[in-house]
Amino acid sequence: MTLAVADARSLIRAAQERALALGKALSVAVVDYGGFVVAVERMDGARPMTPSIALSKAYSAAVMQRPTAMLKGWSASDPVFFGQVARMGHHPIVATLGGYTLKRDGEILGGVGISGGSPEEDQEVAEAIVSAAGFATDFPAWAGAVRG
């Protein structure tokens, strides 16, 4: 199963609608399971760096196979190793809010990243569009994750 361009466009439109409701100008990136770009859009008024940040969030969620918020425990528990891994691949791996893995029927299809709002707003938009599009929102805890 692959991530269709139509799915990427639908996720982007949904994120942009939520951004307008929040009064925010966001960038949205969607990648396939290997972290390769399917689509990236920057809304009018979004800060220049936001597409790159959204892309790193989407990439991280896809290749690490967990929403980026779940990577925070790993980065805190083993910062040296995480720092080394974070520089591997096509884009930096980030442990922050706003990146969500696209999983359907147990299969990782890609990732979506949102940037331009507060971390909490980026996360809220990501979770809402992923859930509304019918992608899974449940992921097992990361092995060795720090529990708070």
C-alpha positions in Angstrom: 0.0 0.0 0.0 1.3 3.4 -0.9 0.4 6.9 0.0 -1.6 8.5 -2.8 -1.0 12.1 -3.9 -4.7 12.6 -3.4 -4.4 11.6 0.2 -1.5 14.1 0.7 -3.5 16.9 -0.9 -6.5 16.1 1.2 -4.4 16.2 4.4 -2.9 19.5 3.3 -6.4 21.0 2.6 -7.7 19.8 6.0 -4.7 21.3 7.8 -5.1 24.6 6.0 -8.8 24.8 6.9 -7.9 24.2 10.6 -5.1 26.8 10.3 -7.5 29.4 9.0 -9.9 28.6 11.9 -7.0 29.1 14.3 -5.9 32.3 12.6 -2.5 30.8 11.7 -0.4 30.5 8.6 1.1 27.1 8.6 3.3 24.9 6.4 2.3 21.3 5.8 4.5 18.5 4.6 3.5 14.9 3.6 6.1 12.2 2.9 5.8 8.5 2.0 7.0 5.6 4.2 10.6 6.1 3.2 10.5 9.8 4.0 10.4 11.0 0.4 8.4 14.1 -0.3 4.9 13.7 -1.6 3.7 17.3 -1.1 4.7 20.4 0.8 2.7 23.6 0.9 3.4 26.9 2.7 0.4 29.1 3.3 0.5 32.8 2.5 2.1 34.5 5.5 3.8 31.4 6.9 7.3 32.1 8.1 10.0 31.1 5.6 11.5 28.3 7.7 8.2 26.5 8.4 8.3 24.3 5.3 11.7 22.8 6.3 10.5 22.3 9.8 7.3 20.6 8.7 9.3 18.4 6.4 11.6 17.3 9.2 8.6 16.5 11.4 6.9 14.5 8.6 10.2 12.7 7.8 10.8 11.8 11.5 7.2 10.5 11.9 7.5 8.3 8.8 11.0 6.8 9.2 10.8 6.4 13.0 7.3 5.0 12.7 6.0 6.9 15.6 4.5 10.4 16.0 7.3 12.9 16.8 5.9 13.6 20.3 6.6 9.9 21.1 10.3 10.5 20.3 10.8 13.0 23.1 11.3 10.3 25.7 14.0 8.6 23.6 15.8 11.9 23.0 15.7 12.6 26.8 16.8 9.1 27.9 19.7 8.7 25.4 20.6 12.2 24.1 24.0 11.3 22.7 22.7 8.4 20.6 19.5 10.3 19.6 21.7 13.2 18.5 23.7 11.0 16.3 20.7 9.3 14.7 19.0 12.7 14.3 21.6 13.7 11.8 21.2 10.6 9.6 19.0 10.3 6.6 17.7 12.9 4.2 16.4 15.3 6.9 17.0 15.8 10.6 15.0 13.6 13.0 13.1 15.8 15.5 11.5 15.0 18.8 8.8 17.6 19.1 5.1 18.1 18.6 3.5 18.4 15.2 4.7 15.3 13.3 2.3 12.3 12.9 2.8 8.9 11.4 0.4 7.9 8.7 -0.6 4.3 9.4 -3.6 2.4 7.9 -4.4 -1.3 8.4 -1.2 -1.7 10.4 1.0 -0.5 7.6 3.1 2.7 7.7 2.4 4.8 4.7 4.2 8.0 5.5 4.2 11.0 7.8 2.7 14.5 8.0 4.3 17.5 9.6 2.8 20.8 10.6 4.8 24.0 11.4 3.9 27.6 12.0 1.8 27.6 15.1 2.8 26.9 18.7 4.0 23.3 19.3 0.6 22.5 20.8 -1.3 24.0 17.8 0.9 22.1 15.4 0.1 18.9 17.3 -3.6 19.6 17.5 -3.8 20.2 13.7 -1.7 17.0 13.0 -3.8 14.8 15.3 -7.1 16.2 14.0 -6.4 15.7 10.2 -4.8 12.3 10.7 -7.8 11.1 12.7 -10.4 12.7 10.3 -8.7 11.0 7.3 -9.1 7.6 8.9 -5.4 6.9 9.7 -4.5 5.1 12.9 -3.8 7.2 16.0 -2.6 4.4 18.3 1.0 3.5 18.5 2.8 1.2 21.0 5.2 2.8 23.4 8.7 3.2 22.1 11.0 0.4 23.6 12.9 1.9 26.5 10.8 5.0 26.6 11.0 7.1 29.7 7.6 7.1 31.5 6.6 10.2 33.3 
